């Protein structure tokens, strides 16, 4: 199914955007990986109309409102947003969704990458087993994993190639196929070794045909590398649009102040901007 708007993030900004977009009669998909900082906040006193609210209570009220307005909410980690002309493909978990516009509202999650990792994206380092696994069929791949959710991806890759599984953070793996070798090395940095990818660890060096990095969060440079950034932040215009037409941002991801009221307002602005963008697209299609 193709949506008019896909919102990545189910917090204040994302839900506010969803409500406004539904009021503009747009079909809306909200994808969120977790409850973020708001879900851990014990007390909020500065959000209008909710004095003394807890973060989880406010979050549930926001999601209930968005859902009640007709937005579709799913809980999955978005791994990649891919521009496809006048639409965008969004890879969330192992599912692919299509949207005519996007709002980035993922909050302030910061992802620390390994040295050499970002430089090798597309040159042997990948964040998507579904997208790139077939490239390494019959070979050997590294899986650098930060949590147990990476196990599913590693099992899939093991049907295609031999897997060397390295834990970036401690986690349980359970029983794994014989084609997955769990190593005790601690990853330190990536580099190329001829036509292969090498991972330096505290125990030496691991060499493979490709490497898959699986974390519970995705850095902006990984999610949508085509978007212009400056000092690690998205470059936005007054309509909260990124350097890519049709992709907008709202909430804590846009910078300070990191407050729920500001996030709600930006979610509203981003949704209105997305609606305007879609009207222009429709007009161009009619003229063509």
N, C-alpha and C positions, 0 to 999 in steps of 0.2 A: 504493500500500500504506500502511496505517496502522500506525504503530509504537506500542508502549506507551511508549517513551522515546526521545527524540531528544537526543543529547548534542552540544553545539556546542563543539568543541575536542578535539584528539587528542593532548594531552600527558599528563602524569602524572595530573592530576585526572580528565580525561575517560576515560582508559583504566581507571583504578581504578573509576570509577563504572560503566563498561561491564561489567567483570568481576563486580562485586557484583550488578548488575541481571540479568545472565544467570544467576547463581546463584539469583536469585529467579524465574527462568523468564520474564522480561520480554523481549519483542522489542525489540531495541536498534539504533538507527542512530547512528553517530558521524560527524559532518561536521567536517572540519578544512581550513583554508586553506593551512597550511604547517607548518613544524617549530618555529617560535617560538624563544625564547631557548635552550631545552634543546637544540635541534638544532645550536646554535652553540657549546655549552659543551665545552671540551676535556677537563676533568677534574672528576669528582664524587666526593667522598670521604665524604659524610655521608648517603648513601642506603643504608639497611640491606640487607645482602646483596649489594651491588654495589660493593665497595671499588675505587677507582681506575678506575671506569667512565668512558667518554666519554659525552657527552650523546647523540650519535647512536646509540650501542650501547644505552643505556638506553631511548631512545625506541622503537627497533625492537623490543626485547624486550617493552615494554609493549603495543605495537600487535599484535604476534604473539600475545600472551596474550589480548587482547580478541577478536581475530579467531578464535583457536582455540576460544574459549568460545561462538562463534556470533554475535558482534556483527557488524553490517555496517558497514564503514568506507568512506567516500567522501571524495575530496579536492575541495572546492569552497568558495568564499567565500559565507558566509551573509550575505544583505543585509537580511533582515527576518524577524522573528518576529511572527505575527499571531494574537492570541487569537480563537478562533472558538467561543465558548461553552465546552463541556467539552473541546474539542480545540484544537490550535494548528497553524497552517500555517506552514511554514518555507520561505522562498524562498532557495535556494542555487544560485548561477549562474543558469541559466534554468529550473531544475527546482523543482517544488513538492512538499514532503513534508508528511505529516500525522502528528502525534504527540499522544498523550494526556497526556504530561508532557514537560518540558524541563529539561535541566541546562545552565547556562551555564558553560563552563570554557575560556574563550578566552585566559586569561593576562592580561598587563598591557599589551597593545597600546594605545597612546594615539594618538588621531587628532586632528590639529589642523584645525579647520574654519575657513572664511573668515568674516570679520565679516558678520553679517546672514544667514548660511547657515541656521542652525538655526531662526531665527525665521520663515523662509519655507518651511520644509518643509510640504508640503501646500498651499502658496499659490503654487506655481510652481516650487519646487525639489524634485527627486525623486532617489532613489538607485537606482531600479529602472526600466530601460527597458521591460522586459516588462510591468510593472504599469501604467505610466502613459503609455507611448508613444502609444497610440491617442488620448489626449486632445488631442494636438497634430497630428493628421493634417492635412496640407495647409498647415501653418504653418512656423515657424522655431524651432529649439531650439538651445540651447547645450549642449555637452558639455565639462565641465571634467574633464580626465583626468590621472591620476598615473602610469599605466604602460600598457604595450602591450595589456594585457588589455581596456582600455576600447575598443579599436578595434572589436572584435566587436560591442559594444553600439552604438557609433556607426554601424556599417554597418547594423545592424537599424533604427535610428532613421531612417537616410537613405532607407529604403523608405517611410517615412511622411511625412517632413518634410525641409526644408532644414536642414542641420546646420552649425553654427559650432563647430569643434573647437579648444579652447584647452588648452594643456599646463600643468598645475600643476607638473609636474616633467618634465625632458627625457626623452624615450623615442622609439623608432622607431615609425613608423606604417605603413610600407610603402605600396603602391598603394591608393588610396582612390577610391570612386565620385565622379563629378563633383558629386554632391549634398552632398558633405562638403567644406567649406572649412577648411583648417588655417591658423590664425592664429598670429602670433608674439607676441601679447599675453601678458603675465603677469597672471593673475587676482589681484585684491586684495580685493574685497568685493562682496556682493550687496545690492540694494535693489529696491523696487518702483518702477515708473514707469508710473503709470496702472494698467492691467490687465495690464501686461507685467512681465517680470523683467529687471532691468538688472544687468550685471556691470561694475563699475569695474575697469579694467586700467591698466597702466603707460603705455598708449597712448591711453587715453580711456575710452569707454563702449560696451558691446555690449548691444543690446536684443533680446529674443526673447520668444516666447510661453511658453516654459518652459525650464528648465535641469536637466540631469542631471549629478550629481557622481559620478564613478567613481574610487574609490580601492581599493588592495589590502587595506584594512582598514576596518572599520565601527565608528564610535563607539557606545557603549551607548545614547545618546539617539536614535540613528538606528535601531539594531537593534530595540529594543523600548521606544519612548517611554512606553508605559503603565506601566512599572515605576517605582516610587518610588526616587528617588536623593537623597542628601544629601552635599553637598560633592563631587559628581562620582562618588560611590560608591553601589553598590546598598544599599538598606536590607533587611536579612535578619533573620529570627527564629532561634531556637535550632536549628531544623531545617534551616537554610540555605535557607529558602523566601523568595522575594521577596514584594513586596506583591501579586503576582498568584498565586492558588492554582494549583499545578501547575507553577510555574516556580521552579527552584532554582539555586543557584550554588555553585561549588567551585573551590579553587585560588587562584592569584595574583590573580584578579579580585576576590576577597573582601578582599584587603588583606594586610598583613605578618603574619608573616614570609614572605618569598618563597622558600620552600624546598620541594624536591620531596617530602620526607616529610610535611610539612603538607598539601600538595596531595593526596597519596594518601589521607590520612585523611579529608579533606573530601569527596573523591570518593565514598568509601565511605558517609559520612553522608548525602550528597545522594541517592545511589541508594536507600538504605534509606528515606529520607523520601519519595522519589518512589513507591516500592513501596507504602508506607502510604497515600499519597494515592490511588493507583489502587484499592486495596482499598475505601476509603471511597466512591469513585465507583461502583464495582461494586455495593456495598451499596445506595446510593441508587437506582441503576437498577432493582435487584430490587424494592425497596420501592415504586417508582413503578408 
